[in-house]
Amino acid sequence: MKWGLCSFWDDQHSPFLDYPSVSSASHTLHRLAFLSPSSVGRSQMDCTSLVRVAASREKTKGRCASSEGHTWTKELHRILCMQGGEDDMSYAKNSEAPAAAITSSKPLLMESIRSMKLFVSEACIRIADLGCATGYNTLSTMELVVQNLRLRYEKECDHVPEFEAFFCDLPSNDFNSLFRSLQVDSSCSSSRKPYYPAGVPGSFYDRLFPKEKLHLVVSLNALHWLSKIPAVVLDKQSKAWNKGRAWIDGGRKDVVEAYAKQSEEDLKMFLRCRREEMMEGGMLFIVMAGRPQFQEPENQLGDPDSRAKHPFTNSMDQAWQDLLNEGLIDEDTRDMFNIPAYMRSVEEVKTAFDRCSGFKIQQLEFQKIIEHSKEKQQEWIRDPDSYGRAKTNLVRATLKPIVEAHVGDIAEELFERFQTRISKDIDMLHKTCFYGVVVVCAIRMPD
């Protein structure tokens, strides 16, 4: 599961499941067709749009009136995933930012592969990508890892082992699209296959493999996604009630602390599980959305322009407020939607490894990724509508499953409001947004 911010992804079963936890008035979460985009505006609506908005309001009655209906927040592992498929709104077609983060971290990955232990007595080397999502990024990374490991074995050993590649993500991930994208030459003999692929559904915050199974584990642009939304954030009586906001950047201290606590617990569980699953001498390589050293958690994104332009902040909050103002949702529906993501600092990551015996950090650094090239920015300044579409497709690819779980068919209304605001904010187009990532390479040490 990658992130749709800078990337990431993120974000990961059979791709079409029914979720009984969602009320009977709700939709099927992963259906094949959605309502077409409307031309609804704040002041101008044609008759067709008025009818559809009225129908949406009718559907909303009783379903979004109170927080009791939003049970998806307790079943996040069933719902959270990057948007599947291969169309223009899929994660596979909207993951340029994650690709940029992977490209930036590639030199460290290559260096780590060159220095890691070779398991000379093993007939098969087992590699796992945790939070693989779909599309080119995960497949190209696996190919890179296998190719470079194979070269080392060819040069340094008297035999070359076979390779097994596990693509792991939540059961809601579109594994079908992922494996359709996997181009394996059927004419190759079994001895010439680059690797033997397999899909592993499940949360990387739990055990996924038997003890001492894996030689190399990568997780790219996925670990910023939390296992759950902190319960206190969803409690109207709590000081951490996140009223009027979809995320935590610039949020109240109690809200941010609740997210930080959940993040700490999640990373602890992730490392404990990998400690059990990895062989001594194996390598763990992680790229995750993050913060630089000493940057406070209330500031998840860094500089003011990045904070203002990030899709999880101002424009997202304004789009939810638009739905509230138009009577499509109530306040509880707006306030109960929270994005389950947290950008860890370099210190938070180091502390987690220090507390989890069994790993030795080889490399740990923060990297800054630019949102897009200057050429692309100039292109979008000339055509703001194309920027609005691109940014909205990125948000759809990242958040659509959980937005649909929250408001059903009204999800498209939210994305339309978001796109309208993005396209009209010309001043924002002249700002540059940077994404931060924390890159860490660690070796599994003896207990």
C-alpha positions in Angstrom: 0.0 0.0 0.0 1.8 3.1 -1.1 1.3 6.7 -0.4 -0.4 9.0 -2.8 1.2 12.0 -1.3 4.7 12.0 -2.3 4.1 9.0 -3.4 3.3 6.8 -1.2 2.0 4.7 -1.2 1.3 3.3 -0.8 -1.0 2.0 0.3 -2.9 -3.7 -0.1 -7.4 -10.8 -1.3 -9.8 -10.9 -3.8 -10.2 -7.4 -5.2 -14.0 -7.3 -4.8 -15.4 -8.0 -1.3 -18.5 -7.2 0.6 -18.0 -5.7 4.0 -20.9 -6.5 6.4 -19.6 -3.9 8.8 -20.9 -1.1 6.6 -24.6 -0.3 7.1 -27.3 -1.9 4.9 -27.8 1.5 3.2 -24.2 1.6 2.1 -22.7 0.7 -1.2 -20.5 -2.2 -2.2 -17.0 -0.9 -1.5 -15.2 -2.3 -4.6 -17.9 -2.2 -7.2 -17.2 -2.2 -10.9 -19.0 1.1 -11.9 -19.4 4.5 -10.3 -21.6 7.4 -10.9 -20.3 9.6 -13.7 -18.9 13.0 -12.7 -21.5 15.7 -12.4 -21.3 19.3 -13.5 -22.6 20.5 -10.2 -21.3 24.0 -9.2 -21.9 26.2 -6.2 -24.1 28.6 -8.2 -24.9 26.9 -11.5 -26.5 23.5 -11.8 -28.4 21.9 -14.7 -31.5 19.9 -14.1 -29.7 16.5 -14.3 -27.2 17.6 -11.6 -30.0 18.8 -9.4 -31.8 15.5 -9.6 -28.6 13.6 -8.8 -27.6 15.8 -5.9 -31.1 15.4 -4.5 -30.8 11.7 -4.8 -27.5 11.8 -3.1 -29.0 13.8 -0.2 -31.8 11.2 0.1 -29.2 8.4 0.3 -27.3 10.3 2.9 -30.3 10.5 5.3 -30.0 8.1 8.2 -26.6 6.9 7.0 -24.3 9.8 7.7 -26.4 11.5 10.4 -24.4 10.1 13.2 -21.0 8.7 13.9 -22.4 5.3 14.7 -22.7 4.4 11.0 -19.0 4.9 10.2 -17.9 1.4 11.3 -15.3 1.3 8.5 -12.9 3.0 10.9 -12.8 -0.2 13.0 -12.3 -2.4 9.9 -9.5 -0.3 8.3 -7.5 -3.4 7.3 -10.4 -4.6 5.1 -10.7 -1.3 3.3 -7.5 0.6 3.1 -5.7 0.1 -0.2 -4.5 2.0 -3.3 -7.1 2.3 -6.0 -6.9 -0.8 -8.2 -7.3 -1.3 -11.9 -5.3 0.2 -14.7 -7.4 3.2 -15.8 -6.5 6.9 -15.5 -7.8 7.0 -11.9 -5.9 4.0 -10.6 -2.8 4.0 -8.4 -0.9 2.3 -11.2 -1.3 5.4 -13.4 -0.8 7.9 -10.5 2.3 6.9 -8.8 4.9 9.2 -10.2 5.7 10.7 -6.8 6.3 7.3 -5.2 8.5 6.4 -8.2 10.5 9.6 -7.5 11.1 8.6 -3.9 12.2 5.1 -5.0 14.6 6.6 -7.6 16.0 8.9 -5.0 16.7 6.0 -2.6 18.0 3.7 -5.3 21.7 4.4 -4.7 21.3 3.4 -1.0 19.5 0.3 -2.0 22.2 -0.7 -4.5 24.9 0.0 -1.9 23.1 -2.1 0.6 22.7 -5.0 -1.8 26.5 -4.9 -2.6 27.4 -5.1 1.1 24.8 -7.6 2.4 25.7 -11.1 3.3 25.4 -13.8 0.6 23.7 -17.0 1.7 26.0 -19.4 -0.1 24.4 -22.6 1.1 20.9 -21.6 0.1 19.3 -23.1 -3.0 16.6 -20.3 -3.0 16.8 -16.7 -1.9 13.5 -15.3 -0.7 12.6 -11.6 -1.0 9.5 -9.8 0.2 8.0 -6.4 -0.8 5.7 -5.3 2.1 3.0 -2.9 1.0 3.5 -3.6 -2.6 0.3 -2.0 -4.0 0.1 -2.3 -7.8 1.9 -1.1 -10.9 5.4 -0.5 -12.1 7.1 0.6 -9.0 6.9 -2.7 -7.1 7.8 -4.8 -10.1 10.7 -2.7 -11.2 12.1 -2.6 -7.7 11.9 -6.4 -7.4 13.6 -6.8 -10.8 16.4 -4.5 -9.7 16.9 -6.4 -6.4 17.0 -9.8 -8.1 19.3 -8.7 -10.9 21.9 -7.2 -8.6 21.8 -10.1 -6.2 22.2 -12.5 -9.1 25.2 -10.6 -10.4 26.9 -10.9 -6.9 26.3 -14.6 -6.8 27.6 -15.0 -10.3 30.8 -13.1 -9.5 31.4 -14.3 -5.9 30.0 -17.8 -5.6 30.3 -21.1 -7.5 26.5 -21.4 -7.9 23.5 -19.0 -8.5 20.5 -19.7 -6.4 16.9 -19.4 -7.5 14.8 -16.4 -6.3 11.4 -16.3 -4.8 9.6 -13.0 -4.7 6.6 -12.3 -2.3 4.4 -9.4 -3.0 2.6 -8.6 0.2 -0.3 -6.2 0.9 -3.7 -6.0 2.6 -6.3 -8.4 1.2 -8.1 -5.3 -0.3 -5.2 -4.7 -2.7 -5.8 -5.4 -6.4 -3.5 -8.4 -6.7 -5.2 -9.3 -10.0 -3.9 -6.0 -11.7 -0.5 -6.5 -10.1 0.0 -10.0 -11.5 -1.4 -9.0 -14.9 1.4 -6.5 -15.0 4.0 -9.1 -14.3 5.7 -9.8 -17.6 7.3 -13.2 -17.3 8.4 -14.8 -20.6 6.5 -18.0 -20.9 9.1 -19.4 -23.3 11.7 -19.4 -20.5 12.5 -22.7 -19.0 12.0 -22.9 -15.2 15.8 -22.6 -14.7 15.8 -19.2 -16.5 12.9 -17.5 -14.8 14.1 -14.3 -13.1 12.1 -15.2 -10.0 9.1 -17.1 -8.8 6.4 -14.6 -7.7 3.7 -15.1 -5.1 1.1 -12.9 -3.5 0.7 -12.8 0.3 -2.4 -11.0 1.6 -2.2 -9.6 5.1 -1.1 -6.7 7.3 2.6 -6.0 7.7 1.8 -5.1 11.3 1.3 -8.9 11.8 3.3 -12.0 11.0 3.2 -12.9 7.4 5.8 -15.7 7.1 7.3 -18.5 9.2 10.3 -18.0 11.3 13.6 -17.3 9.5 12.0 -17.5 6.1 13.2 -14.3 4.4 16.7 -13.2 3.3 15.7 -9.7 2.1 12.7 -7.4 2.9 11.8 -4.1 1.2 9.0 -1.8 2.1 8.6 1.2 -0.2 6.3 4.1 0.5 3.9 2.2 2.7 4.9 2.4 6.4 3.4 5.9 6.9 0.0 4.2 6.8 -1.2 3.3 10.2 -2.9 0.1 11.3 -5.9 2.0 12.6 -7.2 5.5 13.4 -6.7 6.2 17.1 -9.9 5.7 19.0 -9.7 9.0 20.9 -9.6 10.9 17.6 -13.0 9.5 16.8 -14.5 10.2 20.3 -16.5 13.5 20.4 -15.9 13.7 24.1 -12.1 13.4 23.8 -9.7 16.3 23.7 -8.3 14.6 20.6 -11.5 14.8 18.7 -10.3 16.0 15.3 -13.2 18.4 14.4 -13.2 20.0 11.0 -10.0 18.4 9.8 -9.2 15.4 7.7 -5.6 15.0 8.8 -3.2 16.1 11.5 -0.7 18.5 10.0 -1.1 21.7 11.9 -3.6 20.0 14.2 -4.1 20.3 17.9 -1.5 18.7 20.2 -3.8 16.0 21.6 -4.7 14.8 18.1 -1.1 14.7 16.9 0.0 12.9 20.1 -2.7 10.2 19.5 -1.4 9.6 16.0 2.2 9.6 17.2 1.4 7.0 19.9 -0.3 4.8 17.3 2.6 5.2 14.9 5.1 4.2 17.7 3.1 1.1 18.5 2.7 0.2 14.8 6.4 0.4 14.0 7.3 -1.6 17.1 5.0 -4.4 15.9 6.3 -4.2 12.3 9.9 -4.6 13.5 9.0 -7.4 15.9 7.3 -9.4 13.1 10.2 -8.9 10.7 12.7 -10.0 13.5 10.9 -13.3 13.6 10.6 -13.8 9.9 14.1 -12.8 8.7 17.2 -14.9 8.7 20.3 -13.8 10.6 22.3 -11.6 8.2 19.3 -10.7 6.1 18.6 -7.1 5.0 15.6 -4.9 5.8 15.3 -1.8 3.5 12.6 0.7 4.1 11.5 3.9 2.4 8.7 5.7 4.2 7.1 9.2 4.2 8.8 11.1 7.0 10.2 14.2 8.6 13.7 15.5 9.1 15.5 15.5 12.4 14.0 17.7 15.1 10.9 18.7 13.1 7.9 18.6 15.4 5.1 16.1 14.6 2.5 18.9 14.4 4.5 19.9 11.3 4.2 16.8 9.2 5.2 18.4 5.9 7.9 21.0 6.5 7.9 24.4 4.7 4.7 26.5 4.4 4.3 26.0 0.7 4.4 22.2 1.0 1.9 22.3 3.9 -0.5 24.5 1.9 -0.2 22.5 -1.3 -0.3 19.0 0.0 -3.5 17.2 -1.0 -4.3 16.0 2.6 -4.4 19.5 4.0 -6.3 22.8 3.0 -8.0 21.7 -0.2 -9.2 18.5 1.3 -10.6 20.2 4.4 -12.3 22.8 2.1 -13.8 20.1 -0.1 -15.4 18.4 2.9 -16.7 21.8 4.1 -18.3 22.3 0.7 -20.3 19.1 1.0 -21.4 20.2 4.5 -22.4 23.7 3.3 -24.4 22.1 0.4 -26.3 19.8 2.7 -24.8 16.6 1.3 -23.3 15.5 4.6 -23.7 16.5 8.3 -20.9 17.7 10.7 -20.4 14.2 12.2 -19.7 12.8 8.8 -17.1 15.4 8.1 -15.5 15.2 11.5 -15.4 11.4 11.5 -13.2 11.2 8.4 -9.6 11.0 9.3 -6.7 10.0 7.0 -4.7 7.2 8.8 -1.2 8.4 7.9 1.7 9.7 10.0 5.1 10.9 8.9 7.7 9.7 11.3 10.8 11.7 12.1 14.3 10.3 11.7 14.6 10.2 15.5 11.3 8.3 15.9 12.6 5.6 13.4 15.9 5.3 15.1 14.3 5.0 18.5 12.1 2.2 17.3 15.0 0.2 16.0 17.0 0.8 19.2 14.2 -0.5 21.3 13.7 -3.6 19.1 16.7 -5.8 19.5 17.7 -7.8 16.5 18.6 -5.2 14.0 21.6 -3.0 13.3 21.1 0.1 11.3 23.5 0.5 8.4 22.1 3.6 6.8 19.5 6.1 8.0 18.8 9.4 6.3 16.1 11.9 5.3 15.6 12.8 1.7 13.5 15.6 0.1 11.5 14.9 -3.0 10.1 17.6 -5.3 6.5 17.3 -6.3 7.2 17.6 -10.0 9.6 19.1 -12.5 9.7 22.8 -13.3 8.7 22.0 -16.9 5.6 20.2 -15.6 4.8 23.1 -13.3 4.9 25.6 -16.2 2.7 23.3 -18.2 0.1 23.2 -15.4 0.3 27.0 -14.9 -0.7 27.3 -18.6 -3.5 24.8 -18.1 -4.8 24.8 -14.5 -7.6 22.4 -15.3 -5.1 19.7 -16.2 -3.4 20.2 -12.9 -6.7 19.9 -11.1 -7.4 16.6 -12.8 -3.9 15.3 -12.2 -4.0 16.2 -8.5 -7.5 14.8 -8.0 -6.6 11.5 -9.7 -3.7 11.2 -7.3 -6.1 11.7 -4.3 -8.6 9.3 -5.8 -5.8 6.7 -6.3 -4.8 7.0 -2.6 -8.1 7.7 -0.7 -11.0 6.5 -2.8 -11.6 3.2 -1.0 -11.9 4.8 2.4 -13.8 7.8 1.2 -16.4 5.5 -0.4 -16.6 3.5 2.8 -17.3 6.7 4.6 -19.9 8.4 2.3 -20.8 5.9 -0.5 -21.7 7.5 -3.8 -21.1 11.0 -2.4 -17.4 10.3 -2.7 -17.4 11.5 -6.3 -19.0 14.8 -5.1 -16.0 15.2 -2.8 -13.5 14.6 -5.5 -15.3 17.1 -7.8 -15.2 19.8 -5.1 -11.5 19.1 -4.5 -10.7 19.3 -8.2 -12.6 22.6 -8.6 -10.7 24.2 -5.7 -7.3 22.9 -7.0 -8.0 24.2 -10.5 -9.1 27.6 -9.4 -6.3 28.3 -7.0 -3.8 29.8 -9.4 -1.5 31.2 -6.7 -1.0 27.7 -5.4 0.2 26.6 -8.8 3.2 28.8 -8.4 4.2 27.2 -5.1 6.5 24.2 -4.9 5.6 21.2 -2.8 8.3 18.9 -1.4 7.7 15.5 0.1 10.0 14.0 2.8 11.0 10.4 3.0 13.1 8.5 5.6 15.3 5.8 4.2 16.7 3.1 6.4 18.7 -0.1 5.8 19.2 -2.5 8.7 20.8 -6.0 9.1 19.2 -8.8 11.1 21.6 -9.5 13.9 21.9 -12.5 16.3 19.5 -12.3 19.2 
